[in-house]
Amino acid sequence: MRLHCLLGLPAGAHPAHSLRDLARNRQPESAKEPLARPVSSVPDSLRILASLRTLDERGFARLIHDRKVNARGIDDLLDLAEWLEAPSNIAAALGRLDWPTLRGLRLGNVDALSRAADLQLAIGEGAERSLLPVAAEQLAQLLPEVPSYSQLAASQDADESVTPAAGTASAQHIAQLANDALWLLSTSPRLVRRTREHARLSGVEIRRLSAELETDSAVVSALYRWLHAAELITPRGDLWLLTHAGAEFCSLPVSTRWRTLVQAWLRELTIERLATLRESFGRDAAEAPSSFDEDDTAEVTLPNAIAAQLAAAAALGIADRGWLTPLGGFVLDDDLAAATELLEHHLPEEISQVYVQPDQTILAPGPLSGILDQQLRRVADLERRALASEYRLTSASLMRALNEGMGEAEIRSFLDTISLTGIPQPVDYLISSTAAAHGRVRVQAADFGTGLATRIVVADSQLRDTLAVDTALGTLALRPSGADLLSRVSPHVAHAALLDARYAAILEDENGQPLPPHDQQLAEPQHPEPGPIAARAAANLAEQAAASDHADDRLTWLQRRLEIARRNRAEVHVSIEVPGKDPVSLGLVPLSVGGQRLRALDLDADVERTLPMRSILAIDD
């Protein structure tokens, strides 16, 4: 009667028969048959659990972020292991994998398996590492075979304009555009727009940069995403800054810069986006979504819009007029060495000398190396980017060079070395006059406790009086203070206003030491910190991993499975160790699950059994 009440059975009903009926009615039809398959002794969740114990707090935080784990529902390591092995969560993770990794997994690539192991999609070390069975099965369904895009590029029915060099001009252009984009970011601060998971440029900033670069907003947005993904730019505070790698990037060969951008593009290329791209190959131009809504911020700044994806692929040289290029075939086959070699073969020869003209312009009659382009930009402003690019020497550009530490003689020597026409007299005069004016106006930070933040030190009283009455400096609200002028605006704003008004001003700290211009401020790459919930979960999981050992895992897993079966009054099949004999399989309905013993109803024998937990070899529920 006690057992009847415990199980909620009507009086007179046989507990064993009723429980057998209850348990088997909860199972699918296939589970009502006798146990025919072998019971797995090491479930995937236990294998994942053993792998999780090797992670520290940072590793758990990264895993939670990369696998999009809902940290609110994770209380312990086993919760996380079971979440990670759930087929739906594995399918979502595979769908988010970048194409080279997904392709590599299908081909058994070691590096791809290592990436999968970081995501707990693969378990094991070295040669023993392999995908989880569920992951392998879903991968085979997602990617039944690995296509050869190089063969596709060679066999497609394209017109004769798609030559072996197709796409290489676009590749060269995007590499140069990356340099221009970095230059704009270094010389003019851009605000960071932060979301819950990402930092990016706002749609307004993208449109401004697009106008300055004279390039489609979708391409500009993608370009800055790639620069960020490649850790060439990084958010620091409210502003975007170049990293040390970003500063060095500008001097690299065109092929190296292009390859860096392509690698960043591949990291965001999922199989869904690849399918969209592939469907566009060979499509009539009128059918392809070749434009996007410039007023839609999501269309401009996010990578999911179809037209934006196609524009980005074309900008990199992956596609040309709707056809996959040979360059793109190598890229999609993850053969970047062959793609780089092909690009280098078709790049035009770089020039090392330019025309310095009397109107203070500098004309480059061909592509410049990254190093020479950066050197020119120290002394001149880029006015037009084309096959024959044009730069202009101004007082402000020469003052920038002087502020960076170049002397008058060094500027002359540089221009004389690269010029095919020498240094014309108007240019010579501009250099002399700018150098003579350098340092006559110095901007310093100051704090007088009155709200005045900037002191402007002027070389002579006549120049000071000129500054005080110049209407172009009205926003500074200059006030005389002895031989100096004071302003409430910040030193950086005052310095910029003086340069705009064509005064050769330099920026100094409180001690009179020159400050580096904004474009010399470099930062270390910043990585997003986990949110408070994810951070707490990562810390808790790391503490559990350090406090317990592998010996607890199997017992914890068994108790969890048996307790769930007890609550559901469900039948489970267990493999029991019998000393001196083969293991025995029993169909049981758990009644009580303890730390050391299991009390359960044996449905076939109609008896209640008490079994040591250590005797249970495996369980299949």
N, C-alpha and C positions, 0 to 999 in steps of 0.2 A: 504493500500500500504506500510506503514511503517513497519507493521508486516511481509509482504511478503519479503521486502528487508532484514529485520533482520534475517529471517530464510532461505534466499536464495531460495524462492519458485518462480515458474513461475507465471506471471500475470494471473489472472483468477482462479487460484487454491484456493480452500477453505482452510484457514490455519488449521482449526481443522481437516478436513479430511486428509490433507497431513501430518500433524504432527502425526496423529494416525497411518497412514500407515508407516511413517518413523520410529516411535518409535517401533511399533510392528514388523517391519521387522528386527529390531536389536535384537529382543528377540528370544530365542529358542522356538520351537513349543509349549512346555508346558507352556511358559509364555504368549501365545496368548489367552489362555483360561481365563475365569473370575477367579478372585482371590478366591481360594477355601480353602486355608489353613489359619489359624490364623497368623496375623503378630506379630513377636516377638517384645516385648517392650524393652527387655534388650539384645542386641546383645553381642556376646562373646567379641568383641573388647572393648566394654564399661566396661564389667566386668574386663577384663585385665587392662584397663586404671585405674580403681579404685585401683587395686592391685599395679600397678606401682607407684602410688603416695606415697606408704609406703616406697619406697626405697630411700637410700641416694646415694651419688656419688659412693662409693665402691660397693654398691649393683647393681647399673646400670652397672658398669664395669664388675662385675662378671657375670651378666646376658648376656651381649654382648659377653663375652668370651665363656661361656658355651653353648649358643644357636647358636654360630657362626654367629652373626648378622653382616651384611654388614653396618658398621657404616656410610659409606659415604652417604647412601641414607636415613638416619634418621635425620629429622629436628626437630621433636617435639614428644611429648608423643603419640599422635594419630598415627603418622607414625609407631612408634615402636609397638604399640598395634596391628595395622593391619598387620604388618609383622609377629608378633608372632602368630596370629590366622590363617595365611595362611595355607591351608591344606598341601602344599608341605613342608613348613618349620616345621610343626608339625610332618610330617612323618619322616623327617630327624632327628629331635630331638629324636623321639622314637627309631629310628634305632641306635642311639649312646648311648642310655641308657644301663647301666650295667645290667646283667641278674638278680641279686637279686631284683633290683628296678623294672624292667619290670615284673618279676614274681609277685612281691608284689602288683603292680598296678592291675594286673589281678585278684588277690585274695582280693583286697580292703584293703591291709595293710596300717596302719596309717603312719608308717615311710616312706613308698614308696610314699604315697600321699603328705607328707611333702616335699620330694625331688622333686616331680613333681610340687608342688606349687612354689618352688624356681626357677624352669624353666618356670613358667607361663603356664604350661600344665594343672594345676588344680587351681581352684578358690574357695575361701571361707575359713572359719575358723572352727576349731574343727569338730564337727559332720556334719556341713554343707558343708565341703570341698568335692569337687568332680572334676573329670576330665572334661575338656571341652568336649562338645558333639562330636566334630570332632575328638578329641584325643581318646575318648572312642571307637568310631566307628573304627578308624584305629588300635587301640590296639587289638580289637576283631578280626580283619582281620589278623594282624601280629601274634597273639598268640591265636588261636581259643580255645585252652584248655591248662591247665598247666599239663605237664607230671610229673609222679613220677619217678625220676631217681633211687631212692632206689629200687623200684620194678623192674626197668629195669636191675639193677645190679644183682638182685636175680634171674631173669628169663632168662637172656641171656644164650645162648648155649656155654658157655666157657668150657675149659678143666678143669681137676681137680686141676691144679696148681693155679687157681684163688680161693684162700681160703678167709675166713673172714679177714685174716691178710694181704692180698695182698695190696701192696702200702704203708704199714706202714714203711718198711725198707727205701723206697725212701723218705718218709716224714721225717724220722729221719735224713737221709743223707742231705737233703736240709736245714734242720734247722741248722745242724753243718756247712754246706757249707756257710750259711749266716754269721756265726761268723767268719769264715776264710776270707770271702770277706770283711767284715768290718775291720778286722785286717790288711789286705793288704792295704786298703785305708787309714788307720790311720798311718801306719808306712812309707808309701811311697806316696808322693803327686801325684795325678792324675789330668790331665788338664780337664777343662770343655769345652765341645763343645756346643755352643749355636746355636739354630735355631730361627726362628721367634717366635715360641711359646714355645719351650721347651729347657731345658738344659739336656745334656746326655753325656755319655762317648763316645769317638770316636771309630770307628771300630778298629783302631790300638791298642788303650788301651784295648779294649775288648779281642783282640787276645792275648795280653801280659798277661792279668789277667787269661785268659783261660788256658794258658800254666802253669802259676804258681799254679792255682787251679786244674789242670789236669782234666778239665771238658769241655764239648762241649761249643763252643762259644755262641750258641743260648741260652743255659741254663744260662750261665754267664751273658749274656746281659739282659735276662729276670729278673734274680735275682737282678741286680743292679737297674733295673726299679722299681721292687717291693720295694726295700729298699728306693728308692727316694720317691715313692708314699706313703709309710708308714711314711715318714718324719724321717727316721733313718739316712739318709745322706742328705746333702744339698750343693749346690754350693755357695761359698763365694769368690768373685773375680774370679780368674782364676782357683781355686782349689776346689776339692771336700773335704768336711770335715764331720766328724761324728757330729750328734746332741747329746744333752744330752740324748734324748730317745734312740739313737743308742748305746751310751755307756752302758746304762742300759740294753738294749735288750740282749747283749751278756751273761748276767748272769741269764736270765730267763729260766724256764723249757723248754724242747724240744717242748712240745705240745703247749705252748704259743707262742714260736717263729714260729712254723709251722703255727699256726692259723693266725698270723700277715701277713705272706707271702701269705696265701690263700686269705685273705681278699683283699690284694692288687691285686692279680690275678683276683679275681671276679670283681673288679672295672674296669678292662679293657676287661672283657668278654662280648661282645655284642651278640645279638641273631644270627648274621651272623657267628661269630666265634664259637658260641656254636653249630650251625648247622654243621659247618666243623668238629668239634670235634665229634659230635654224628655220623656223617657219617663214621668216622674212626673206631668206635667200631665194633669189630668182623671182620674187614676187614683183608684179608690175608696179612701177613707181606710183601710179594713181591709187593702187590698192593699199600700199604701205602707209601706216600712220607716221608721216614724215614731219609733222609739226606738233607743237604742244602749246598749251595755254600759258602765255607769258604772265597773265594775271593770277594764275593759280600757283600759290606758293608751293604746294605739295608737288605739283608737276615740275617746278623749277628746281627744288632743293632735295627731293627724295629720289632714290634710284629705282622705284618700282614702275614708273610710267613707261609704257611700251615705247613711245616715241623717244623718250629720253634714253632708254637702253640702246636703241638703234643708233641714235646720234653719237653716244659714247663709243660704241663699237666702230663706227665709221671714223671717228676722230683718231682712234688708235691705229687705223689701217687694217682692222680685222675684216671689215666689209668695204666694198667700193661699188657705189651705184646699185646697191641691192644684191651684190654677189659676194660670196666668200672669197677672199683673196688668198693666194699661196702663203702670204705672211700669216693670215688668220688661221689657215689650216695647221701650220706648225704650232701656233699658240694654243689652239684648242686640243691639239694632240699632246700638249704639255712638253713640247720640244723647243724650249726657249733658246737653246744653243743654236739650233738650225735657223730659227726665226731671226736671231741677232745676226748671224752670218749672212743671211739673205738681205737684211736691211743694210748692213755695212757695204755689201757688194754694190748696192744701187744708190748709196748716198753720194751727192755731188762733193767734189773736193773743196775743202775749206780754204779760205784765203787768209793771209796774214798781214795785208796792208790795205789802207783805205785812202780816200781822197779828203783832205782837210781843205775846205773851201773858204774864200774871203767873206762870205755871208755868215760865217761861224757855224756852218753845218758840216757834218762829217758823213760822207757817203761810203757805205760798204758795198762793193759791186758783187757780192756773193755771200754765202754763209760764213759766219765767223765761228771760230772755236768757242767753247764755253768760257775758257779762260780769258780770251781777248775781249769777248763781249762784256764780261764782268769788269775788266780793266777799263774799257771805254766808258762804262756806266759810272765809274768813279768820278769822271771829269765832265761827262756830258749826259744829257737827257735823251732817251729814245723818243723820237717823234713819229716814226713810221716803221712798222715791221713788215718786210716783204722780201722778195728775192734779193733786192738791193735795199737794205735797211738804211734809215737815215737817223742820225743823232744831231743834237744841237748843243753847242757850248754856250753857257750863260754865266752871268756873275754868280747866280745861286749854285749852279752845278760845280763851278770852280771853287766856290767857298766851301761846298761840301767836301771836296777833295782836300782842301787846306785843313778843314776841321778834323778830317780823318788822319792827318799827319803827313800828307804829301806836301813837299816844299815846292816853291815856284820852279826851281831848277829841275826837280823830278818830273813835274808836269810837262815842262818844255821837252825834256829828254824823251819822255814817253811818246808825245805827239810826233816828235821829229823821227823817232824810230819806225812808227807805223805809217807815217804819211808818205804817199807817193808824190805829193806836191809841196813838201816842206811845210813851214808854218807861215801862212799869209800875214801881212802886216796888221790887219784888223784883229786877228786872233792873238797876235803877239801883244798888241796894246791891251786887249781885254785881260790877258793873263797878268800883265804888269799892274794894271790899275786895280784889279781884284786883290792881288797879293799885297799892294800898298795899303789897301783899305782894311785888310784882314786884321782883326784885333782892335780896331778903333771903337767898336761897340761890343761890350761884353755884358752878357745877361747872367745874373747870379740869383740864387735863392736867398731870401732874407726873411727874418721873422722879428718884427718890432713890437709885437703884441697889439697892433692896431688893425690887423686884418690885411696889411700890405705884405704881399708874398714875394715880390720880385724887385731887385735893384738893377738898374741899367747904368753901367759905368761907361762914360763917354770920354774919348781922348781929348777933346777940346770944347770950349764953351760955345763956339759957333755951331758945331755939329749938334751939341746938346739942345741949343735953342731951336735948331731946325727940326729935331725930333719932337720937341714939345708942341710945336704948332702944326705938324704934319697931319692933315685930316685923314690920311690913310691909316694912321695909328690911333684914331679916335676911340676904338674899342678898348684900348689899353688904359685910358683915363690916366695919363701920365701926370705925376706931381713932382715938382722939383724938391730936392733935399740936398742942399749944399751943391757940390759939383755933380751929383748924380740925379737920376730920375727914379721914381718909385711907381709901382703898379700893383693892383689887387689881383690880377690874373696870375696864373702859375707861370714859372719860368719857361716851360716848354711852349705854352701858348704865346707868350710874349716873344720868344725866339722865332717861332714860326711866323708871327705877324711882321716882325722886322725883316725877315727874309723875303716875305711876299711884297713888302714895300721897297725891296731892292737895297736894303742896308746890309752891309757885310758883317753881321753879328755872329758872335760865337757864344756858346753856352758853357757856363762854368758852375762848379759847386761853391759852397760857402767859403771854401779856402782858396778860391781862384784857380782851381785845377780844371782843365777842359774836360767836359763830359762827352762820352761817345754819343753819336747820333742814334736815333731810334733803330736804324738798320744794322747797327752793330750789337744790339741787345739780343743775345741768343739764350735759349732756355733748354732745359732737359725735357725729354718727352714726358708728358703727364698721362697717367692712366686713371680711368674713372674708379673711384672708391665704391665699394658695395654700399647699398642702402642699409639703414639701421636694422631692418628685419633680417636681411641676408647676412649682415655682419654678425649679428647675435647667433644665427644658426651656424655659421661657419666656426665661430669660437666654441660653441657648444659641441659640435661634431668633432673638432680637433681635440678637445678635452677628453671626450669619450674614447677617441682612437688611441690617445696616449695612455689612458687609465686602464683599459681592458686589453685582453690578448686574443690571439686567434682561437685558442681553445674554447673560449666562451661563445664563439660565433655559431657553431653547429647546434649547441644546446639552445641558444636563444632563438635560432631559426625554427627548430623543432617545436619549442614551446609556443611560438607565435602561430605556427600552422595548426597545431592541435587545439589551441585556445579558440581560434577562429572556427574550427570544425565543431567544437563544443557549443559555442554560441549559436551556431546555425543548425545544430543537431544533425550534422552531415556525416556521412560515412567517409572514412579515409582508408586507404590501403597502405599498410606499413610492412616493412621487411624487418623481421626480428632475428637477431643472432641467437643461435642455439649451440651451446658448446658441444663440439665433436660432431656436429651435423651441418647440413646445408641450411642456409637461412630459410625461414618460413614466412610466407606472406599471409597476412590476416586482414579481414575487413572489419574495422572497429568504428564505433561511435564514442568519442571521448565523453566521459562523465565528469572527470576531475583531472586537472593538469597541475602537477606540482613541480618543484625544482628538481626532484630526483625520481619521482614515480608518476606513472600514468595509470589512471583507473578508467577502464573503458568497457563497453559492451561488445562482445564478439558476436556478430550477427549470425554467422554460420553455425556456431556451436551453441548459441542461445545461452551464453554464460557471461558473467562479469569477470574481467581479468584485471590484475594489477601488474604492471610491467615496469622494470627499471628503465629510466630514460636512456641510460647508456647502452641498453640492448637494442635500441631502435637504430637500424642501419640507414633506412631511407623512408621517405613518405611521399605518397602521391595523393593529392586531394583534388 
